[in-house]
Amino acid sequence: MTTASLTENLEYNDQRPAVKVLLETEANKEIRMVFKAGQGLKEHKTPFPIVVEVFDGAIDFGVNGKTQSLKKGDLIALSGNVPHDLKAKEDSIVRLSLTKADMAERVVEVAKNS
């Protein structure tokens, strides 16, 4: 058994979203992204399906050029190769679920380049 917390040891970064792998299992990876208001991720794609959960805060989530407002408790699932972006409307904690085949390093690179 492995445990992790979405709320413990939060680290906000002034320059870009803070990305941390919380859990890695045989099937998936759970990643926490912490955003200050106004921070975001530029449009990008992932080769695999993802699930995004707004654990706390509020974000604008863009898919194929259309923006949807998501708030605390909302989830969105995307197939692979779908262009998407996001911007935090307020300080936010976002949980990203990746398949095991996807790479957490890819998420870190997207955050660095946004």
N, C-alpha and C positions, 0 to 999 in steps of 0.2 A: 504494500500500500504506500502511496505517495500523496502528500498533501502540499498545498500552496495557498497563498492568500492574495486576493486582488487588491486588498487595502493596506497591507503591512509593508513597511519600508518603501513608501512611495517616493520617487525621485523625479521632480519636475526639472526639465532642462530649458534654459532660457532661449537657446538657439533653435531647437527642434524637438519633436516628440521623443519621449524616452521609451525605449522598447526593451522588454525583458521576457525571456522564455521562462514560464512558471512551471510547466509540466511537459514531459515528453513520455508518451506511452507507446505501446506496440502499434497503435492505430493512428494517433494524432499528436499534435503539438498545441499547447495552449499558451498564448502570448498576451502579455499585458502591454498596452500602449497608453502612456499618460501624456495628455495634451494640455498645454496652457491655452486659454482663450485666444483664438486667432491662429493657432498653429494648425497645420494640416499635412496631408500627403498629396503630392501632385498626382495627376492621372497616371495610372499604371495598370498592368494586368498580372495575373498569376496563372500559371499553367494548370492549376488544380482548383477544385471547388473550395470555397471558404464560407465561414459563418462569422459574422461580426455582431457583437453584443455591446450596447451602450450600458455599462455597469453603473456609471454615474455621469451626470452632466448632460450635454446636448451637442449634437453634431449635425452638419449638413453633409449628406452622403450622395455623391453624384454617380450615376450609372448611365453610360452612353449619352452624356450631356444633359441628363435630367436630374435635378437635385431633389432629394427627399429629406425632410427634417426628421431626425430620430432623437428620441429623448431617453432618459433613464428607463431601463427595462426593455427597450426595443431591440429586436434582432433582425438581421437581414442575411439571407443566404444567396450566394452567387455561384454560378457555374464557372469553370475555368475559362480563361481568355476573354473575360468581359471587362472592358475599360471602366475603371472606377477611381474616385478620389474622395477625399473627405476634408472637412474643416471644422474645427471645434468652435462652437458658438460661445462656450464657457469652458472653464477648466473641466476636463473630462477624463474618465477612465474607460478604456475600450478593451474588450476581450476579443481576441482574434483566434479562431480555431482553424488550424491547418491540417491537411492530411499528412501522414508520416512522410510521404514522398516529397513534399514541399520543403523548402529550406528557410529556416528562421533568418539566416544571414541575408536573404533576399529582402525581407521586411526591414531589417536594419539599414540596408543600403537605400531603400526607398525613403525611409525617414531622414537619412543623412542628406539626400539629394532634393529634399522638398523645401 
